Amino acid sequence: MSITNIAKLLKMENQIGFVLKVFLFSALISFLIKYTGPSLSIPATATNALIIILLPTIVLASVLLYRKLAKSL
């Protein structure tokens, strides 16, 4: 498989390329969590658990709100 074939697979128009990008990004995040996560000294508190659980939702809501406001201008 040549580099041009890999580049064609990674184009957003191609559904297989999109799935491959999601898979690779997920694998990278999993690797980082598994091998660098234990070296982080985050105490197991209720506050930290809430932050970890709610932060992705808050970030996504903020991005969507920004996009909606930007589109309406």
N, CA, C and O atoms as a GROMACS GRO file, in nm:
protein
  292
    1MET      N    1   0.086  -0.118   0.000
    1MET     CA    2   0.000   0.000   0.000
    1MET      C    3   0.090   0.124   0.000
    1MET      O    4   0.172   0.142   0.090
    2SER      N    5   0.075   0.206  -0.100
    2SER     CA    6   0.160   0.324  -0.112
    2SER      C    7   0.104   0.440  -0.030
    2SER      O    8  -0.007   0.434   0.022
    3ILE      N    9   0.184   0.544  -0.020
    3ILE     CA   10   0.143   0.662   0.057
    3ILE      C   11   0.024   0.731  -0.008
    3ILE      O   12  -0.062   0.784   0.061
    4THR      N   13   0.018   0.730  -0.140
    4THR     CA   14  -0.096   0.793  -0.207
    4THR      C   15  -0.225   0.716  -0.178
    4THR      O   16  -0.332   0.777  -0.166
    5ASN      N   17  -0.217   0.585  -0.169
    5ASN     CA   18  -0.336   0.507  -0.135
    5ASN      C   19  -0.381   0.536   0.008
    5ASN      O   20  -0.500   0.547   0.034
    6ILE      N   21  -0.286   0.549   0.099
    6ILE     CA   22  -0.319   0.582   0.239
    6ILE      C   23  -0.380   0.721   0.245
    6ILE      O   24  -0.476   0.744   0.318
    7ALA      N   25  -0.325   0.814   0.168
    7ALA     CA   26  -0.380   0.951   0.166
    7ALA      C   27  -0.522   0.951   0.113
    7ALA      O   28  -0.607   1.025   0.164
    8LYS      N   29  -0.549   0.869   0.013
    8LYS     CA   30  -0.685   0.860  -0.040
    8LYS      C   31  -0.781   0.803   0.064
    8LYS      O   32  -0.896   0.846   0.073
    9LEU      N   33  -0.733   0.706   0.142
    9LEU     CA   34  -0.818   0.647   0.246
    9LEU      C   35  -0.850   0.747   0.355
    9LEU      O   36  -0.956   0.739   0.417
   10LEU      N   37  -0.760   0.841   0.380
   10LEU     CA   38  -0.778   0.936   0.490
   10LEU      C   39  -0.858   1.060   0.451
   10LEU      O   40  -0.877   1.148   0.534
   11LYS      N   41  -0.905   1.068   0.328
   11LYS     CA   42  -0.985   1.183   0.288
   11LYS      C   43  -1.120   1.178   0.357
   11LYS      O   44  -1.175   1.071   0.380
   12MET      N   45  -1.174   1.296   0.390
   12MET     CA   46  -1.301   1.303   0.460
   12MET      C   47  -1.419   1.259   0.373
   12MET      O   48  -1.521   1.216   0.427
   13GLU      N   49  -1.407   1.268   0.241
   13GLU     CA   50  -1.517   1.228   0.155
   13GLU      C   51  -1.539   1.077   0.161
   13GLU      O   52  -1.649   1.028   0.134
   14ASN      N   53  -1.436   1.006   0.195
   14ASN     CA   54  -1.442   0.862   0.198
   14ASN      C   55  -1.484   0.816   0.338
   14ASN      O   56  -1.420   0.851   0.437
   15GLN      N   57  -1.591   0.738   0.346
   15GLN     CA   58  -1.640   0.694   0.476
   15GLN      C   59  -1.541   0.602   0.546
   15GLN      O   60  -1.528   0.606   0.669
   16ILE      N   61  -1.472   0.520   0.471
   16ILE     CA   62  -1.373   0.431   0.532
   16ILE      C   63  -1.261   0.515   0.593
   16ILE      O   64  -1.210   0.483   0.700
   17GLY      N   65  -1.222   0.621   0.525
   17GLY     CA   66  -1.119   0.710   0.579
   17GLY      C   67  -1.163   0.776   0.708
   17GLY      O   68  -1.084   0.790   0.801
   18PHE      N   69  -1.289   0.817   0.713
   18PHE     CA   70  -1.340   0.879   0.835
   18PHE      C   71  -1.339   0.778   0.950
   18PHE      O   72  -1.298   0.812   1.061
   19VAL      N   73  -1.384   0.658   0.924
   19VAL     CA   74  -1.385   0.554   1.028
   19VAL      C   75  -1.242   0.524   1.072
   19VAL      O   76  -1.217   0.503   1.191
   20LEU      N   77  -1.150   0.520   0.978
   20LEU     CA   78  -1.010   0.495   1.011
   20LEU      C   79  -0.954   0.607   1.098
   20LEU      O   80  -0.880   0.580   1.193
   21LYS      N   81  -0.987   0.732   1.067
   21LYS     CA   82  -0.942   0.845   1.149
   21LYS      C   83  -0.996   0.834   1.291
   21LYS      O   84  -0.923   0.855   1.387
   22VAL      N   85  -1.124   0.802   1.304
   22VAL     CA   86  -1.185   0.789   1.437
   22VAL      C   87  -1.118   0.676   1.513
   22VAL      O   88  -1.089   0.690   1.632
   23PHE      N   89  -1.093   0.564   1.446
   23PHE     CA   90  -1.028   0.450   1.510
   23PHE      C   91  -0.887   0.486   1.557
   23PHE      O   92  -0.850   0.454   1.670
   24LEU      N   93  -0.809   0.552   1.473
   24LEU     CA   94  -0.673   0.588   1.510
   24LEU      C   95  -0.671   0.690   1.625
   24LEU      O   96  -0.589   0.680   1.716
   25PHE      N   97  -0.761   0.787   1.620
   25PHE     CA   98  -0.770   0.886   1.727
   25PHE      C   99  -0.809   0.819   1.858
   25PHE      O  100  -0.756   0.852   1.964
   26SER      N  101  -0.903   0.725   1.851
   26SER     CA  102  -0.946   0.652   1.970
   26SER      C  103  -0.833   0.567   2.026
   26SER      O  104  -0.814   0.560   2.148
   27ALA      N  105  -0.758   0.503   1.939
   27ALA     CA  106  -0.645   0.422   1.983
   27ALA      C  107  -0.538   0.508   2.049
   27ALA      O  108  -0.478   0.468   2.149
   28LEU      N  109  -0.514   0.627   1.994
   28LEU     CA  110  -0.416   0.718   2.053
   28LEU      C  111  -0.460   0.764   2.192
   28LEU      O  112  -0.379   0.766   2.285
   29ILE      N  113  -0.586   0.799   2.206
   29ILE     CA  114  -0.637   0.841   2.337
   29ILE      C  115  -0.629   0.725   2.437
   29ILE      O  116  -0.591   0.745   2.552
   30SER      N  117  -0.664   0.604   2.393
   30SER     CA  118  -0.655   0.487   2.481
   30SER      C  119  -0.512   0.463   2.526
   30SER      O  120  -0.487   0.434   2.643
   31PHE      N  121  -0.418   0.475   2.433
   31PHE     CA  122  -0.277   0.458   2.467
   31PHE      C  123  -0.231   0.561   2.570
   31PHE      O  124  -0.163   0.528   2.666
   32LEU      N  125  -0.270   0.687   2.547
   32LEU     CA  126  -0.231   0.793   2.641
   32LEU      C  127  -0.292   0.771   2.779
   32LEU      O  128  -0.225   0.792   2.880
   33ILE      N  129  -0.417   0.728   2.784
   33ILE     CA  130  -0.481   0.703   2.913
   33ILE      C  131  -0.413   0.587   2.984
   33ILE      O  132  -0.390   0.594   3.105
   34LYS      N  133  -0.381   0.482   2.911
   34LYS     CA  134  -0.324   0.363   2.974
   34LYS      C  135  -0.182   0.386   3.025
   34LYS      O  136  -0.148   0.341   3.134
   35TYR      N  137  -0.100   0.456   2.948
   35TYR     CA  138   0.040   0.466   2.984
   35TYR      C  139   0.080   0.598   3.051
   35TYR      O  140   0.178   0.600   3.126
   36THR      N  141   0.009   0.704   3.027
   36THR     CA  142   0.045   0.830   3.094
   36THR      C  143  -0.052   0.864   3.205
   36THR      O  144  -0.019   0.944   3.293
   37GLY      N  145  -0.170   0.807   3.204
   37GLY     CA  146  -0.269   0.834   3.307
   37GLY      C  147  -0.223   0.802   3.448
   37GLY      O  148  -0.243   0.883   3.538
   38PRO      N  149  -0.163   0.685   3.471
   38PRO     CA  150  -0.119   0.653   3.608
   38PRO      C  151  -0.010   0.746   3.663
   38PRO      O  152   0.006   0.758   3.784
   39SER      N  153   0.063   0.811   3.574
   39SER     CA  154   0.168   0.902   3.624
   39SER      C  155   0.111   1.037   3.669
   39SER      O  156   0.181   1.113   3.735
   40LEU      N  157  -0.013   1.066   3.634
   40LEU     CA  158  -0.078   1.189   3.680
   40LEU      C  159  -0.125   1.171   3.823
   40LEU      O  160  -0.184   1.068   3.857
   41SER      N  161  -0.099   1.268   3.905
   41SER     CA  162  -0.139   1.257   4.045
   41SER      C  163  -0.268   1.336   4.067
   41SER      O  164  -0.267   1.447   4.121
   42ILE      N  165  -0.380   1.279   4.023
   42ILE     CA  166  -0.511   1.341   4.040
   42ILE      C  167  -0.580   1.270   4.156
   42ILE      O  168  -0.606   1.150   4.147
   43PRO      N  169  -0.610   1.342   4.264
   43PRO     CA  170  -0.676   1.276   4.377
   43PRO      C  171  -0.818   1.233   4.342
   43PRO      O  172  -0.887   1.300   4.265
   44ALA      N  173  -0.860   1.122   4.400
   44ALA     CA  174  -0.994   1.068   4.374
   44ALA      C  175  -1.095   1.136   4.465
   44ALA      O  176  -1.126   1.087   4.574
   45THR      N  177  -1.146   1.251   4.419
   45THR     CA  178  -1.245   1.324   4.497
   45THR      C  179  -1.373   1.338   4.414
   45THR      O  180  -1.372   1.319   4.292
   46ALA      N  181  -1.481   1.370   4.482
   46ALA     CA  182  -1.609   1.388   4.413
   46ALA      C  183  -1.602   1.506   4.316
   46ALA      O  184  -1.661   1.500   4.208
   47THR      N  185  -1.531   1.610   4.352
   47THR     CA  186  -1.518   1.727   4.266
   47THR      C  187  -1.447   1.691   4.135
   47THR      O  188  -1.490   1.730   4.027
   48ASN      N  189  -1.338   1.617   4.146
   48ASN     CA  190  -1.265   1.577   4.026
   48ASN      C  191  -1.347   1.484   3.938
   48ASN      O  192  -1.340   1.492   3.816
   49ALA      N  193  -1.425   1.396   3.999
   49ALA     CA  194  -1.512   1.307   3.923
   49ALA      C  195  -1.616   1.387   3.846
   49ALA      O  196  -1.642   1.359   3.729
   50LEU      N  197  -1.677   1.486   3.910
   50LEU     CA  198  -1.776   1.570   3.842
   50LEU      C  199  -1.713   1.648   3.727
   50LEU      O  200  -1.773   1.661   3.620
   51ILE      N  201  -1.594   1.700   3.749
   51ILE     CA  202  -1.525   1.774   3.644
   51ILE      C  203  -1.499   1.684   3.524
   51ILE      O  204  -1.523   1.724   3.410
   52ILE      N  205  -1.450   1.564   3.548
   52ILE     CA  206  -1.418   1.471   3.439
   52ILE      C  207  -1.544   1.429   3.364
   52ILE      O  208  -1.541   1.413   3.242
   53ILE      N  209  -1.654   1.412   3.437
   53ILE     CA  210  -1.778   1.368   3.373
   53ILE      C  211  -1.846   1.482   3.298
   53ILE      O  212  -1.896   1.461   3.187
   54LEU      N  213  -1.849   1.601   3.356
   54LEU     CA  214  -1.925   1.711   3.296
   54LEU      C  215  -1.847   1.795   3.195
   54LEU      O  216  -1.908   1.862   3.111
   55LEU      N  217  -1.715   1.793   3.201
   55LEU     CA  218  -1.635   1.878   3.113
   55LEU      C  219  -1.661   1.854   2.964
   55LEU      O  220  -1.678   1.951   2.890
   56PRO      N  221  -1.665   1.730   2.916
   56PRO     CA  222  -1.692   1.711   2.772
   56PRO      C  223  -1.827   1.767   2.729
   56PRO      O  224  -1.839   1.824   2.621
   57THR      N  225  -1.929   1.752   2.813
   57THR     CA  226  -2.061   1.805   2.780
   57THR      C  227  -2.060   1.957   2.775
   57THR      O  228  -2.118   2.017   2.685
   58ILE      N  229  -1.994   2.018   2.870
   58ILE     CA  230  -1.986   2.164   2.875
   58ILE      C  231  -1.909   2.218   2.754
   58ILE      O  232  -1.948   2.318   2.694
   59VAL      N  233  -1.800   2.152   2.720
   59VAL     CA  234  -1.720   2.197   2.605
   59VAL      C  235  -1.801   2.184   2.476
   59VAL      O  236  -1.803   2.277   2.395
   60LEU      N  237  -1.867   2.071   2.457
   60LEU     CA  238  -1.947   2.052   2.336
   60LEU      C  239  -2.062   2.151   2.328
   60LEU      O  240  -2.089   2.206   2.221
   61ALA      N  241  -2.130   2.175   2.440
   61ALA     CA  242  -2.238   2.273   2.441
   61ALA      C  243  -2.187   2.412   2.408
   61ALA      O  244  -2.253   2.488   2.338
   62SER      N  245  -2.070   2.446   2.459
   62SER     CA  246  -2.011   2.577   2.430
   62SER      C  247  -1.978   2.592   2.282
   62SER      O  248  -2.004   2.696   2.223
   63VAL      N  249  -1.920   2.489   2.224
   63VAL     CA  250  -1.885   2.494   2.082
   63VAL      C  251  -2.011   2.507   1.996
   63VAL      O  252  -2.015   2.586   1.902
   64LEU      N  253  -2.113   2.427   2.029
   64LEU     CA  254  -2.237   2.435   1.950
   64LEU      C  255  -2.306   2.569   1.966
   64LEU      O  256  -2.361   2.622   1.869
   65LEU      N  257  -2.305   2.625   2.086
   65LEU     CA  258  -2.363   2.757   2.108
   65LEU      C  259  -2.287   2.864   2.031
   65LEU      O  260  -2.347   2.952   1.970
   66TYR      N  261  -2.154   2.855   2.032
   66TYR     CA  262  -2.072   2.950   1.956
   66TYR      C  263  -2.104   2.941   1.807
   66TYR      O  264  -2.118   3.044   1.740
   67ARG      N  265  -2.114   2.819   1.755
   67ARG     CA  266  -2.145   2.801   1.612
   67ARG      C  267  -2.282   2.857   1.579
   67ARG      O  268  -2.300   2.918   1.474
   68LYS      N  269  -2.379   2.835   1.667
   68LYS     CA  270  -2.513   2.885   1.642
   68LYS      C  271  -2.514   3.039   1.642
   68LYS      O  272  -2.576   3.101   1.556
   69LEU      N  273  -2.446   3.099   1.739
   69LEU     CA  274  -2.441   3.245   1.746
   69LEU      C  275  -2.364   3.303   1.628
   69LEU      O  276  -2.401   3.408   1.575
   70ALA      N  277  -2.257   3.238   1.587
   70ALA     CA  278  -2.177   3.286   1.474
   70ALA      C  279  -2.256   3.277   1.344
   70ALA      O  280  -2.241   3.362   1.256
   71LYS      N  281  -2.339   3.175   1.332
   71LYS     CA  282  -2.417   3.157   1.210
   71LYS      C  283  -2.530   3.260   1.201
   71LYS      O  284  -2.569   3.301   1.092
   72SER      N  285  -2.584   3.301   1.316
   72SER     CA  286  -2.695   3.393   1.314
   72SER      C  287  -2.652   3.539   1.290
   72SER      O  288  -2.738   3.625   1.268
   73LEU      N  289  -2.523   3.567   1.295
   73LEU     CA  290  -2.476   3.705   1.273
   73LEU      C  291  -2.464   3.737   1.129
   73LEU      O  292  -2.425   3.849   1.094
   0.00000   0.00000   0.00000
